[in-house]
Structures are given as C-alpha cells and as structure tokens.
Amino acid sequence: MSTLSIILAVPVCIWAVWFVIESIRYILSGEYEIDKRLKDVCR
C-alpha cells in the first residue's frame, strides 16, 4: 500500500468506528424512540 492510501484510510476508519459507537449510544439512550414519536406527531 502506498503512503497516500494509508493517509486516506486512517481517518475514514476512525470516522467509521466513531459513527458506529455514536449510533449505538444514540439508540441505547432512548433518543431514537423520542425522535420516532416526534416524527409521528409531526405527520
């Protein structure tokens, strides 16, 4: 692998891991259920 592809791959991998962790935290916190209910009310 070239240095350039490593430089590009590292931030993408870090972002992907952060995104998964934040998604799990968001669903477990109960905010997801509240947002779902708000969408139903606004329809």
C-alpha positions as CSV (number, residue, x, y, z in Angstrom):
1,M,0.0,0.0,0.0
2,S,1.2,3.5,-0.8
3,T,1.6,6.1,1.9
4,L,-1.2,8.2,0.3
5,S,-3.8,5.4,0.6
6,I,-2.8,4.8,4.3
7,I,-3.1,8.6,5.0
8,L,-6.6,8.5,3.4
9,A,-7.7,5.2,5.0
10,V,-6.9,6.0,8.6
11,P,-9.3,9.0,9.1
12,V,-12.0,7.1,7.2
13,C,-11.6,4.1,9.6
14,I,-11.6,6.4,12.7
15,W,-14.8,8.1,11.4
16,A,-16.5,4.7,10.8
17,V,-15.7,3.5,14.3
18,W,-16.9,6.7,15.8
19,F,-20.1,6.6,13.7
20,V,-20.9,3.0,14.9
21,I,-20.2,3.9,18.6
22,E,-22.3,7.1,18.4
23,S,-25.2,5.2,16.6
24,I,-25.3,2.6,19.4
25,R,-25.1,5.2,22.1
26,Y,-27.9,7.2,20.4
27,I,-30.2,4.1,20.2
28,L,-29.4,2.9,23.8
29,S,-30.0,6.4,25.2
30,G,-33.7,6.4,24.2
31,E,-33.4,9.5,22.0
32,Y,-34.2,7.3,18.9
33,E,-37.6,6.4,20.4
34,I,-38.4,10.1,21.2
35,D,-37.3,11.2,17.7
36,K,-39.5,8.5,16.2
37,R,-42.5,9.6,18.2
38,L,-41.9,13.3,17.3
39,K,-41.9,12.3,13.6
40,D,-45.2,10.5,14.0
41,V,-46.7,13.6,15.8
42,C,-45.5,16.0,13.1
43,R,-47.0,14.0,10.2
